[in-house]
Amino acid sequence: MRTTLTLSDATLERARRVAKDRGLGLSKLIDEAATIGLTQMSGPVAIVPDSSTGFPTFSAGVRTTRADVEWAKDAE
């Protein structure tokens, strides 16, 4: 869905920088950031064990890819 957002100059500049660093388009970054923010604002997150590994998991509405993990490792 297309919409119009009004962002402060500082927020837009930061979003552009993060999008560039992560190799994402600005729209994709804003979508992911909004999803994460809304998840955090909507109350406690349910943590459930993964059916195959048993590790605790939760859903933030965004799929984490191997590229995301590699980017996070490189950012350390």
C-alpha positions in Angstrom: 0.0 0.0 0.0 1.3 3.5 -0.8 1.0 6.2 1.7 2.5 9.6 2.6 4.5 10.0 5.8 5.9 13.1 7.4 9.3 12.5 9.0 11.6 15.0 10.7 14.7 15.8 8.7 16.9 14.0 11.3 14.7 10.9 11.2 14.8 10.8 7.4 18.5 11.2 7.2 19.0 8.5 9.8 16.7 6.2 7.9 18.5 6.8 4.7 21.8 6.1 6.3 20.6 2.8 7.9 18.9 1.7 4.7 22.1 2.3 2.8 24.2 0.5 5.4 21.8 -2.5 5.3 21.5 -2.5 1.5 17.7 -1.9 1.7 15.4 0.5 0.0 14.0 3.3 2.1 10.5 1.9 1.9 11.6 -1.6 3.0 13.5 -0.1 6.0 10.6 2.0 7.1 8.3 -1.0 6.8 10.6 -3.1 9.0 11.2 -0.4 11.5 7.4 0.2 11.8 6.8 -3.5 12.3 9.4 -3.7 15.0 8.2 -0.6 16.7 4.5 -1.6 16.6 5.4 -5.0 18.0 7.2 -3.4 20.9 4.3 -1.0 21.6 1.6 -3.7 21.5 2.5 -5.3 24.8 4.4 -8.4 25.9 5.8 -10.7 23.3 4.9 -14.4 23.5 8.0 -16.5 23.7 7.4 -20.1 22.6 9.8 -23.0 21.9 10.6 -23.8 18.3 8.9 -27.0 17.2 12.1 -28.5 15.7 14.9 -27.1 17.9 13.2 -26.3 21.2 14.9 -22.9 21.3 12.8 -20.1 22.6 11.4 -17.9 19.8 9.1 -15.0 19.2 7.7 -13.4 16.1 8.2 -9.7 15.4 6.5 -10.0 12.0 9.8 -9.7 10.1 11.6 -12.7 8.8 15.4 -12.8 9.7 17.5 -13.9 6.8 21.0 -15.2 6.7 22.0 -11.9 5.2 20.5 -10.1 8.2 22.6 -12.3 10.6 25.8 -11.7 8.5 25.1 -8.0 8.5 24.7 -8.0 12.3 27.9 -10.0 12.8 29.8 -7.5 10.6 28.3 -4.6 12.6 29.9 -5.7 15.8 
